[in-house]
């Protein structure tokens, strides 16, 4: 096959010469006798001479006149190989030059092309390479501390199945998501679920706990800084979380802990898509998906003046509230089994729950939610000498605290039920049945001194089922 040439219609010889004259560097071509046959206008500027003096000159003549002190082009004639060197002479600074010999079919030199790149451009490219290499190393270090991208999402309850279905739907967009719920409910797991089902799943997921970063370091950690931005700064500068998450997802946990004086800068980044490092003069365009989370009432914080209202509405585009574990009892045992399997692999053991332990898992209130469940199971595995995990023998469960919590909750339940209307006059059959059921539940609770577990046993239903009935009855209007 012969050589194929591409012809661009309308792009003539004059345009080609104009293009070569405006390249960010020099182009100089010499023939087999080292006579200059072509140069762009930048050569004259750097050599500090006129075109007339260059036309017809040879490389030896430039060396004799002192315009050049050395010549990689002349060296290429000797070696017939690519030569790279800094050319010195009348120019203000040495010029990094690439001299490439072009050979004919006999292996003889036909001509040599000498190219140089503007030193400022070389420095800029080098700096970009150093920055990217540094950022990549920083990113790898950060990700090594934040593993668990493929944490399984356990959802057996109807509530969580609906929540994940909605989360999967919104993952197809780039809209900002605000996850709310009690501490330990699994907000980061849901955030990763959204990321893993999005178009950004092949990109980075950066998780940042705002409460864990000191206020005086928060700005530099999020926005990054340039060399010399402040005393003690890394001499190479540092990319912030926004830059590290470029093209990926940035998850900001405990967003309510962000200082109000910093919230305006966050708002600007969300609105402009640009971030500027501390000490930098120009901003950098970034493309991120933001997911925020909090266990605080941001709306109330806005009224208290501790959270910017405009930032709240910018974050609250798609709100998702994650229910506490006690409100989705169907998830407790599947979660416990999944966590047990994870820790069995981690500690290279094979342990199972006793029947009594399963009962305790299902009836405990779990104020710390899934995080507390994980901690309990891990501790059971570590302190148990048996392959059968039993709370009564291997975990000093805080019964007094749990009992006090349950007693307070039971007292609130009874007071709530007592204050609602018990009269069944003028009600429909369904409403009368609800009133009668409430009367039985209230009477049984009174007889059991407010102990929900004992009342559930008396009524021959599961404790979680009794809690659901109580929640339904106390929210239902009978008139």
Secondary structure, 3 states (H helix, E strand, C coil): CCCCCCCCCCCCHHHHHHHHHCCCCCEEEEECCCEEEEECHHHHHHHCCCHHHHCCCEHHHHHHCCCECCCHHHHHHHHCCCEEEEECECCCCCEEEEEEEEECCCCCEEEEEEEECCHHHHHHHHHHHHHHHHHHHHHHHHHHCCCCCCCCCCCCCHHHHHHHHHHHHHCCCCCCEEEECCCCCCHHHHHHHHHHCCCCCCCCEEEEEHHHCCHHHHHHHHHEECCCCCCCCCCCCEECHHHHCCCCEEEEECHHHCCHHHHHHHHHHHHHCEECCECCCCCEECCCEEEEEECCCHHHHHHHCCCCHHHHHHHCCEEEECCCHHHCHHHHHHHHHHHHHHHHHHCCCCCEECHHHHHHHHHCCCCCHHHHHHHHHHHHHHHCCCCEECHHHHCCCCHHHHHHHHHHHHHHHHHHHHHCCCCCCCCCHHHHHHHHHHHHHHHHHHHCCCCHHHHHHHHCCCHHHHHHHHHHHHHCCCC
